Amino acid sequence: MKDVRIWFTKDDECRFISHLDLNRCMLRALHKSRIPLWHTEGFNVHPYATFPLPLSLGFRGKRECMDIRLVEDYDFALIKDNMNECLPSGIRVFDVAGPEMKAKEIAFASFKIKLSCDEISTDKLLQFTDELLNKNEILIEKKTKKKGIREIDIKPYIEKIKTERNIGGVLIYITLPAGSVTNINPLLFIKAIERYYSLELNYDVTKTDMYDKNLKTFK
């Protein structure tokens, strides 16, 4: 058996495909491509496929990945080309390689957020965003599996952040904890701006990359 990591982008109309439907879509493309997948054993036999850090619904993904296992050697270039022939235009495989890191090593993810508001100017929105970042704490409600809805301070979780004015809105580049240990969705930061300044924002979020605990690019 051979472990393989498939790298792809998820964009356009496909950003609204749920994770379950994405899984079905990718497995269907693999099946049509006649790639020799390894199947799990036991009562419920199915192709082995995992996503190290699933993308939130509605987010664009610049560097997503899926792990599969092959029962025999297969040309990685053929996997890429054959899958792209079977996938919708919003999902494109751009690389296929052997995994260098384990999924559990993912500790952070970076995002690009495009913000705009119909109620205020872009300059005012940028001012509010920077003001919020200068506060001692940024409190917002977060839903957790164990404790339900609770208020947390997300400021200590912001590893890196940069804001800038853009045509028609504000751009935010932010790196947050992600993975199996701690996961902070960038929507919490957007909701914090809305809560603190009583606004309703338009937003577009792209996950740009994933990193380990030392902020080394996940491969």
Contacts in CASP RR format, 6 or more apart in sequence:
PFRMAT RR
TARGET T0000
AUTHOR 0000-0000-0000
METHOD contacts of the structure
MODEL  1
MKDVRIWFTKDDECRFISHLDLNRCMLRALHKSRIPLWHTEGFNVHPYAT
FPLPLSLGFRGKRECMDIRLVEDYDFALIKDNMNECLPSGIRVFDVAGPE
MKAKEIAFASFKIKLSCDEISTDKLLQFTDELLNKNEILIEKKTKKKGIR
EIDIKPYIEKIKTERNIGGVLIYITLPAGSVTNINPLLFIKAIERYYSLE
LNYDVTKTDMYDKNLKTFK
1 38 0 8 1.000
1 69 0 8 1.000
1 70 0 8 1.000
1 71 0 8 1.000
2 69 0 8 1.000
2 70 0 8 1.000
2 72 0 8 1.000
2 73 0 8 1.000
3 67 0 8 1.000
3 68 0 8 1.000
3 69 0 8 1.000
3 98 0 8 1.000
3 99 0 8 1.000
4 67 0 8 1.000
4 68 0 8 1.000
4 69 0 8 1.000
4 70 0 8 1.000
4 76 0 8 1.000
4 79 0 8 1.000
4 96 0 8 1.000
4 97 0 8 1.000
4 98 0 8 1.000
4 99 0 8 1.000
5 65 0 8 1.000
5 66 0 8 1.000
5 67 0 8 1.000
5 96 0 8 1.000
5 97 0 8 1.000
5 98 0 8 1.000
5 99 0 8 1.000
6 26 0 8 1.000
6 65 0 8 1.000
6 66 0 8 1.000
6 67 0 8 1.000
6 68 0 8 1.000
6 79 0 8 1.000
6 80 0 8 1.000
6 83 0 8 1.000
6 93 0 8 1.000
6 95 0 8 1.000
6 96 0 8 1.000
7 63 0 8 1.000
7 64 0 8 1.000
7 65 0 8 1.000
7 93 0 8 1.000
7 94 0 8 1.000
7 95 0 8 1.000
7 96 0 8 1.000
7 97 0 8 1.000
8 64 0 8 1.000
8 65 0 8 1.000
8 66 0 8 1.000
8 91 0 8 1.000
8 92 0 8 1.000
8 93 0 8 1.000
8 94 0 8 1.000
9 60 0 8 1.000
9 61 0 8 1.000
9 62 0 8 1.000
9 63 0 8 1.000
9 64 0 8 1.000
9 90 0 8 1.000
9 91 0 8 1.000
9 92 0 8 1.000
9 94 0 8 1.000
10 17 0 8 1.000
10 22 0 8 1.000
10 55 0 8 1.000
10 60 0 8 1.000
10 61 0 8 1.000
10 64 0 8 1.000
10 90 0 8 1.000
10 91 0 8 1.000
11 60 0 8 1.000
11 61 0 8 1.000
11 90 0 8 1.000
11 91 0 8 1.000
12 89 0 8 1.000
12 90 0 8 1.000
13 88 0 8 1.000
13 90 0 8 1.000
14 22 0 8 1.000
14 88 0 8 1.000
14 89 0 8 1.000
14 90 0 8 1.000
14 91 0 8 1.000
15 55 0 8 1.000
15 57 0 8 1.000
15 58 0 8 1.000
15 59 0 8 1.000
15 60 0 8 1.000
15 61 0 8 1.000
16 57 0 8 1.000
16 58 0 8 1.000
17 25 0 8 1.000
18 57 0 8 1.000
19 51 0 8 1.000
19 54 0 8 1.000
19 55 0 8 1.000
19 57 0 8 1.000
22 51 0 8 1.000
22 55 0 8 1.000
22 91 0 8 1.000
23 49 0 8 1.000
23 51 0 8 1.000
25 87 0 8 1.000
25 88 0 8 1.000
25 91 0 8 1.000
26 49 0 8 1.000
26 66 0 8 1.000
26 83 0 8 1.000
26 87 0 8 1.000
26 91 0 8 1.000
27 47 0 8 1.000
27 49 0 8 1.000
28 86 0 8 1.000
29 83 0 8 1.000
29 86 0 8 1.000
29 87 0 8 1.000
30 37 0 8 1.000
30 47 0 8 1.000
30 49 0 8 1.000
30 68 0 8 1.000
30 83 0 8 1.000
31 37 0 8 1.000
31 47 0 8 1.000
32 82 0 8 1.000
32 86 0 8 1.000
33 78 0 8 1.000
33 79 0 8 1.000
33 82 0 8 1.000
33 83 0 8 1.000
33 85 0 8 1.000
33 86 0 8 1.000
34 82 0 8 1.000
35 68 0 8 1.000
35 70 0 8 1.000
35 74 0 8 1.000
35 79 0 8 1.000
35 82 0 8 1.000
35 83 0 8 1.000
36 70 0 8 1.000
36 71 0 8 1.000
36 72 0 8 1.000
36 74 0 8 1.000
37 47 0 8 1.000
37 48 0 8 1.000
37 49 0 8 1.000
37 68 0 8 1.000
37 69 0 8 1.000
37 70 0 8 1.000
37 71 0 8 1.000
38 47 0 8 1.000
38 48 0 8 1.000
38 68 0 8 1.000
38 69 0 8 1.000
38 70 0 8 1.000
38 71 0 8 1.000
39 45 0 8 1.000
39 46 0 8 1.000
39 47 0 8 1.000
39 48 0 8 1.000
40 46 0 8 1.000
40 47 0 8 1.000
40 48 0 8 1.000
47 68 0 8 1.000
48 68 0 8 1.000
48 69 0 8 1.000
49 66 0 8 1.000
49 67 0 8 1.000
49 68 0 8 1.000
50 66 0 8 1.000
50 67 0 8 1.000
50 103 0 8 1.000
51 64 0 8 1.000
51 65 0 8 1.000
51 66 0 8 1.000
51 67 0 8 1.000
52 65 0 8 1.000
52 67 0 8 1.000
52 103 0 8 1.000
52 106 0 8 1.000
52 210 0 8 1.000
52 218 0 8 1.000
53 65 0 8 1.000
53 103 0 8 1.000
53 106 0 8 1.000
53 109 0 8 1.000
53 178 0 8 1.000
53 179 0 8 1.000
53 210 0 8 1.000
55 61 0 8 1.000
55 64 0 8 1.000
55 207 0 8 1.000
56 185 0 8 1.000
56 187 0 8 1.000
56 205 0 8 1.000
56 207 0 8 1.000
58 205 0 8 1.000
59 111 0 8 1.000
59 205 0 8 1.000
59 206 0 8 1.000
59 207 0 8 1.000
60 204 0 8 1.000
60 205 0 8 1.000
60 206 0 8 1.000
60 207 0 8 1.000
61 206 0 8 1.000
61 207 0 8 1.000
61 208 0 8 1.000
62 206 0 8 1.000
62 207 0 8 1.000
62 208 0 8 1.000
62 209 0 8 1.000
63 207 0 8 1.000
63 208 0 8 1.000
63 209 0 8 1.000
63 210 0 8 1.000
64 207 0 8 1.000
65 218 0 8 1.000
67 99 0 8 1.000
67 103 0 8 1.000
76 96 0 8 1.000
76 97 0 8 1.000
77 96 0 8 1.000
79 93 0 8 1.000
79 96 0 8 1.000
80 93 0 8 1.000
80 94 0 8 1.000
80 95 0 8 1.000
80 96 0 8 1.000
83 93 0 8 1.000
84 92 0 8 1.000
84 93 0 8 1.000
87 93 0 8 1.000
97 219 0 8 1.000
99 219 0 8 1.000
100 219 0 8 1.000
101 212 0 8 1.000
101 218 0 8 1.000
101 219 0 8 1.000
104 180 0 8 1.000
105 212 0 8 1.000
105 213 0 8 1.000
105 218 0 8 1.000
106 178 0 8 1.000
106 179 0 8 1.000
106 180 0 8 1.000
106 210 0 8 1.000
106 211 0 8 1.000
106 212 0 8 1.000
106 218 0 8 1.000
107 177 0 8 1.000
107 178 0 8 1.000
107 179 0 8 1.000
107 181 0 8 1.000
107 211 0 8 1.000
107 212 0 8 1.000
107 213 0 8 1.000
108 159 0 8 1.000
108 175 0 8 1.000
108 176 0 8 1.000
108 177 0 8 1.000
108 178 0 8 1.000
108 210 0 8 1.000
108 211 0 8 1.000
108 212 0 8 1.000
108 213 0 8 1.000
108 215 0 8 1.000
109 175 0 8 1.000
109 176 0 8 1.000
109 178 0 8 1.000
109 179 0 8 1.000
109 207 0 8 1.000
109 209 0 8 1.000
109 210 0 8 1.000
109 211 0 8 1.000
110 160 0 8 1.000
110 173 0 8 1.000
110 174 0 8 1.000
110 175 0 8 1.000
110 176 0 8 1.000
110 207 0 8 1.000
110 208 0 8 1.000
110 209 0 8 1.000
110 210 0 8 1.000
110 211 0 8 1.000
111 172 0 8 1.000
111 173 0 8 1.000
111 174 0 8 1.000
111 175 0 8 1.000
111 176 0 8 1.000
111 186 0 8 1.000
111 205 0 8 1.000
111 206 0 8 1.000
111 207 0 8 1.000
111 208 0 8 1.000
112 171 0 8 1.000
112 172 0 8 1.000
112 173 0 8 1.000
112 205 0 8 1.000
112 206 0 8 1.000
112 208 0 8 1.000
113 171 0 8 1.000
113 172 0 8 1.000
113 173 0 8 1.000
113 174 0 8 1.000
113 186 0 8 1.000
113 189 0 8 1.000
113 190 0 8 1.000
113 203 0 8 1.000
113 204 0 8 1.000
113 205 0 8 1.000
113 206 0 8 1.000
114 166 0 8 1.000
114 169 0 8 1.000
114 170 0 8 1.000
114 171 0 8 1.000
114 203 0 8 1.000
114 204 0 8 1.000
114 205 0 8 1.000
115 125 0 8 1.000
115 129 0 8 1.000
115 169 0 8 1.000
115 170 0 8 1.000
115 171 0 8 1.000
115 172 0 8 1.000
115 190 0 8 1.000
115 193 0 8 1.000
115 201 0 8 1.000
115 202 0 8 1.000
115 203 0 8 1.000
116 122 0 8 1.000
116 125 0 8 1.000
116 168 0 8 1.000
116 169 0 8 1.000
116 170 0 8 1.000
116 201 0 8 1.000
116 202 0 8 1.000
116 203 0 8 1.000
117 125 0 8 1.000
117 199 0 8 1.000
117 200 0 8 1.000
117 201 0 8 1.000
117 202 0 8 1.000
118 200 0 8 1.000
118 202 0 8 1.000
119 199 0 8 1.000
119 200 0 8 1.000
120 128 0 8 1.000
120 199 0 8 1.000
122 165 0 8 1.000
122 166 0 8 1.000
122 168 0 8 1.000
122 169 0 8 1.000
122 170 0 8 1.000
123 165 0 8 1.000
125 169 0 8 1.000
125 170 0 8 1.000
125 199 0 8 1.000
125 201 0 8 1.000
126 163 0 8 1.000
126 164 0 8 1.000
126 165 0 8 1.000
126 170 0 8 1.000
128 193 0 8 1.000
128 196 0 8 1.000
128 197 0 8 1.000
128 199 0 8 1.000
129 163 0 8 1.000
129 170 0 8 1.000
129 172 0 8 1.000
129 193 0 8 1.000
130 163 0 8 1.000
132 138 0 8 1.000
132 192 0 8 1.000
132 193 0 8 1.000
132 196 0 8 1.000
132 197 0 8 1.000
133 155 0 8 1.000
133 158 0 8 1.000
133 161 0 8 1.000
133 163 0 8 1.000
135 155 0 8 1.000
136 155 0 8 1.000
137 153 0 8 1.000
137 155 0 8 1.000
138 153 0 8 1.000
138 154 0 8 1.000
138 155 0 8 1.000
138 189 0 8 1.000
138 192 0 8 1.000
138 196 0 8 1.000
139 151 0 8 1.000
139 152 0 8 1.000
139 153 0 8 1.000
139 154 0 8 1.000
139 192 0 8 1.000
140 151 0 8 1.000
140 152 0 8 1.000
140 154 0 8 1.000
140 188 0 8 1.000
140 189 0 8 1.000
140 191 0 8 1.000
140 192 0 8 1.000
140 195 0 8 1.000
141 149 0 8 1.000
141 150 0 8 1.000
141 151 0 8 1.000
141 152 0 8 1.000
142 149 0 8 1.000
142 150 0 8 1.000
142 151 0 8 1.000
142 152 0 8 1.000
142 154 0 8 1.000
142 188 0 8 1.000
143 149 0 8 1.000
144 150 0 8 1.000
154 184 0 8 1.000
154 188 0 8 1.000
154 189 0 8 1.000
154 192 0 8 1.000
157 176 0 8 1.000
157 177 0 8 1.000
157 182 0 8 1.000
157 184 0 8 1.000
158 174 0 8 1.000
158 175 0 8 1.000
158 176 0 8 1.000
158 189 0 8 1.000
159 175 0 8 1.000
159 176 0 8 1.000
159 177 0 8 1.000
159 215 0 8 1.000
160 173 0 8 1.000
160 174 0 8 1.000
160 175 0 8 1.000
161 172 0 8 1.000
161 173 0 8 1.000
161 174 0 8 1.000
161 175 0 8 1.000
162 172 0 8 1.000
162 173 0 8 1.000
162 174 0 8 1.000
163 170 0 8 1.000
163 171 0 8 1.000
163 172 0 8 1.000
163 173 0 8 1.000
164 170 0 8 1.000
164 171 0 8 1.000
165 171 0 8 1.000
172 189 0 8 1.000
174 186 0 8 1.000
174 189 0 8 1.000
175 211 0 8 1.000
175 215 0 8 1.000
176 184 0 8 1.000
176 185 0 8 1.000
176 186 0 8 1.000
176 189 0 8 1.000
177 183 0 8 1.000
177 184 0 8 1.000
178 184 0 8 1.000
178 210 0 8 1.000
186 205 0 8 1.000
187 203 0 8 1.000
187 205 0 8 1.000
190 201 0 8 1.000
190 203 0 8 1.000
190 205 0 8 1.000
193 199 0 8 1.000
193 201 0 8 1.000
194 200 0 8 1.000
194 201 0 8 1.000
209 217 0 8 1.000
209 218 0 8 1.000
210 217 0 8 1.000
210 218 0 8 1.000
211 217 0 8 1.000
211 218 0 8 1.000
212 218 0 8 1.000
END
